[in-house]
Amino acid sequence: MSRTYLKFKSTNREDEEQTILRILKENKYKKREKNGEEFYQHGAGIVTSPQLIKYTFENDTIILESWVRDFGFLGESSLEGSSQIFAKKSAKGALKRIQEGLGLEIIEQGTK
């Protein structure tokens, strides 16, 4: 399991959550739940791998996670690397739109 993450300092949780949800909806991400974890999914894996985004608030921090589901739905891949390039590019674009919509600087980013 590998996910790309971005962290931002939250300044107004309610407004930030509404911004995230609006952008996810505009980009046709649908709310899903699996094994008690809520996330948003774009695509069903027919043409390209599903792209997934999850957001959480921890104290004064917004954490955005994104990954693509491996073909066959056997695992997850971060947005790094060249496999599944089209799905990863799409997910990166959605993360960028969320970041721009929030208007906040990234305080930490990486892969976990």
C-alpha positions in Angstrom: 0.0 0.0 0.0 1.4 3.3 -1.0 -0.2 6.7 -1.1 0.9 10.2 -2.0 0.0 12.8 0.6 -0.1 16.6 1.0 -0.5 18.5 4.3 -1.8 22.0 4.8 -2.3 24.2 7.8 -6.1 24.6 8.3 -7.4 28.0 8.9 -11.2 27.5 8.5 -12.2 23.8 8.6 -15.8 24.4 7.4 -14.9 26.5 4.4 -12.0 24.2 3.5 -14.1 21.1 3.6 -16.7 22.7 1.4 -14.0 23.7 -1.1 -12.6 20.1 -1.2 -16.1 18.6 -1.6 -17.0 21.1 -4.4 -13.8 20.3 -6.3 -14.2 16.6 -5.9 -17.8 16.8 -7.2 -16.7 19.0 -10.2 -14.1 16.4 -11.0 -16.7 13.6 -10.8 -15.3 11.9 -7.7 -17.9 9.8 -5.9 -17.9 9.0 -2.2 -17.1 5.4 -1.4 -16.4 3.3 1.7 -14.4 0.2 2.1 -13.4 -1.6 5.3 -14.6 1.5 7.3 -12.5 3.9 5.3 -14.2 6.8 3.5 -12.7 8.1 0.3 -13.6 9.6 -3.1 -13.2 7.6 -6.3 -13.0 8.7 -9.9 -13.5 6.0 -12.5 -14.4 2.3 -12.3 -11.3 0.7 -13.6 -12.7 -0.1 -17.0 -10.5 2.2 -19.2 -7.9 3.3 -16.6 -7.3 2.5 -12.9 -9.6 4.1 -10.4 -8.2 7.3 -8.9 -8.8 7.8 -5.2 -8.6 10.8 -2.9 -9.2 10.9 0.9 -9.1 14.0 3.1 -8.9 14.2 6.9 -8.5 16.9 9.5 -6.1 16.3 12.3 -6.1 19.2 14.8 -5.1 22.2 12.6 -3.9 20.2 9.7 -5.6 19.1 6.5 -4.3 15.8 5.1 -5.0 14.9 1.5 -4.1 11.4 0.3 -4.3 10.2 -3.2 -3.5 6.9 -4.9 -4.6 4.7 -7.8 -5.9 1.2 -7.5 -3.7 -1.4 -9.2 -5.3 -3.3 -12.0 -7.2 -6.3 -10.6 -7.9 -4.2 -7.5 -5.1 -6.1 -5.6 -3.3 -3.1 -4.2 -2.6 0.6 -4.2 0.1 2.8 -5.9 1.1 6.3 -5.0 1.1 8.9 -7.7 4.8 8.5 -8.4 6.4 6.3 -11.1 5.5 5.6 -14.7 3.0 2.8 -14.4 -0.6 3.8 -14.8 0.6 7.2 -16.0 -2.8 8.5 -17.3 -4.6 7.6 -14.0 -1.8 9.2 -11.9 -1.8 12.3 -14.1 -5.5 12.7 -13.6 -5.3 12.3 -9.8 -2.4 14.7 -9.6 -4.5 17.3 -11.5 -7.4 16.9 -9.0 -5.0 17.4 -6.1 -3.6 20.5 -7.7 -7.1 21.9 -8.2 -7.9 21.3 -4.6 -4.6 22.9 -3.5 -5.3 26.0 -5.6 -8.9 26.1 -4.4 -7.8 26.1 -0.8 -5.2 28.7 -1.4 -2.9 27.2 1.2 0.7 26.4 1.1 1.8 22.7 1.4 3.6 22.2 4.8 4.6 18.6 4.1 4.3 16.2 1.2 5.5 12.7 0.4 4.6 9.1 0.0 3.5 6.7 2.8 
